[in-house]
Amino acid sequence: MSRLLTTREVADVLGTETWRVQRLFEEGHLPEPPRFAGRRVITPDLIPSIVDAMRARGWLPTEAEASA
Protein backbone atom coordinates (compact mmCIF):
# COMPACT_ATOMS: atom_id res chain seq x y z
CA MET A 1 0.00 0.00 0.00
CA SER A 2 1.29 3.46 -0.89
CA ARG A 3 1.81 6.10 1.74
CA LEU A 4 -1.00 8.63 1.75
CA LEU A 5 -0.10 12.32 1.81
CA THR A 6 -1.93 15.43 2.94
CA THR A 7 -2.02 18.59 0.83
CA ARG A 8 0.55 20.10 3.21
CA GLU A 9 2.92 17.17 2.72
CA VAL A 10 2.56 17.40 -1.07
CA ALA A 11 3.24 21.15 -0.91
CA ASP A 12 6.33 20.52 1.22
CA VAL A 13 7.64 17.94 -1.25
CA LEU A 14 7.12 20.37 -4.15
CA GLY A 15 8.44 23.40 -2.26
CA THR A 16 5.25 25.43 -2.63
CA GLU A 17 2.43 26.73 -0.48
CA THR A 18 -0.35 24.45 0.76
CA TRP A 19 -3.11 26.71 -0.60
CA ARG A 20 -1.88 26.14 -4.15
CA VAL A 21 -2.31 22.38 -3.90
CA GLN A 22 -5.72 22.83 -2.26
CA ARG A 23 -6.84 25.27 -4.97
CA LEU A 24 -6.24 22.72 -7.73
CA PHE A 25 -8.88 20.46 -6.19
CA GLU A 26 -11.26 23.23 -5.11
CA GLU A 27 -11.39 24.73 -8.60
CA GLY A 28 -11.81 21.34 -10.28
CA HIS A 29 -8.46 21.27 -12.08
CA LEU A 30 -7.92 17.82 -10.59
CA PRO A 31 -10.49 15.32 -9.32
CA GLU A 32 -11.18 15.64 -5.62
CA PRO A 33 -9.31 12.89 -3.73
CA PRO A 34 -10.93 10.99 -0.89
CA ARG A 35 -10.87 12.48 2.59
CA PHE A 36 -10.01 10.93 5.90
CA ALA A 37 -10.83 12.81 9.10
CA GLY A 38 -11.67 15.86 7.00
CA ARG A 39 -8.33 15.95 5.18
CA ARG A 40 -7.61 15.12 1.58
CA VAL A 41 -5.54 11.96 1.22
CA ILE A 42 -3.36 12.00 -1.85
CA THR A 43 -1.55 8.97 -3.21
CA PRO A 44 1.99 9.51 -4.50
CA ASP A 45 0.93 8.48 -8.03
CA LEU A 46 -1.15 11.70 -8.21
CA ILE A 47 1.90 13.95 -7.69
CA PRO A 48 2.89 14.10 -11.41
CA SER A 49 -0.62 15.38 -12.25
CA ILE A 50 -0.34 17.96 -9.48
CA VAL A 51 3.05 19.07 -10.81
CA ASP A 52 1.66 19.38 -14.36
CA ALA A 53 -1.35 21.39 -13.15
CA MET A 54 0.85 23.70 -11.09
CA ARG A 55 3.25 24.25 -13.99
CA ALA A 56 0.31 25.05 -16.28
CA ARG A 57 -0.62 27.86 -13.86
CA GLY A 58 2.95 29.13 -13.53
CA TRP A 59 3.15 28.06 -9.89
CA LEU A 60 6.15 25.79 -10.49
CA PRO A 61 8.99 26.21 -12.96
CA THR A 62 8.93 24.04 -16.08
CA GLU A 63 11.50 21.25 -16.36
CA ALA A 64 13.60 23.44 -18.67
CA GLU A 65 13.51 26.35 -16.21
CA ALA A 66 14.31 24.07 -13.28
CA SER A 67 17.39 22.58 -14.97
CA ALA A 68 18.77 25.96 -16.14
N, C-alpha and C positions, 0 to 999 in steps of 0.2 A: 504494500500500500504506500502511495506517495505521501509525503509530508504535506499537510494543508497549511496555507499561509493566509494571514490577514492582509488587508489592504496596506496597513502600516509596514508589515514585513516586506511586501512587494516593493513599496516605495523605497524602503531602506536599501534593498538589493539593487534597485535601479538608480539610486542616488537622487531621488526627486521627492516632492512633497506628497503627503498622503492624499490631500484633496484632489490631486490630479488623477490618481488611480480611481478614487471614488467617483469622480465626475464622468469617467468613461462609461461606467455602469449606469449611473443616474440619467445620463443623457441618451442612453440606448446605443452607444457606439459599440458596445460589447454586450453579449447576453448576460443577464444578471446571474451570478453564481449562487449556489445554495447558501443558506445562512445557518449558523449554529450559535446559539445564545445571543442572537441579535447581530452577529458579525458575519460579514461575507467570508466564506472559506474558498480560497483559490488554490487550485492544483498547479504544480509547477509547469505542467504542459500548456497552461494558458498564458504564461509569461511572454512567449514570442508574439502572441496576438496583442498583448498589452503594449509591448515595445513598439510594434508596428503602428498601433493606434496613437501612441504618444508622439512618435516621430511624424506622423501625418499632421499632427496639430502643432508641430514645432516645439514640443515640450522636451524632447530628447534630441541630441544631435544624430544625424544620419551616420551610417557606418563609415562613409568617406570622411565626414567631418571629425568623427571620433578617432580615426586612425591618422589624421593629419597632424 
